[in-house]
């Protein structure tokens, strides 16, 4: 079953970028639109500090939020 799309195109592109690299998405939550989870959630991966990232539905600046999501995925120790 396909997941629902994020309303902002930049954030949706960042989510697809993360999913292509193995990160998985859980939609819903308390205040966030969803969360992305690192597939390597272990102690070597920055102690799990950045292994979960919240995705906001209406951030103040969607382009900056999308860049931040990409940056977290790109800076994963397992990706380098």
Buried (B, 14 or more C-beta within 10 A) or exposed (E): EEEEEBEBEBBBBBBEBBBEBBBEBEEEEEEBBBBBBBEBEEEEBBEEEBBBBBBBEEBEEBEEBBBBBBEBBEEBEEEE
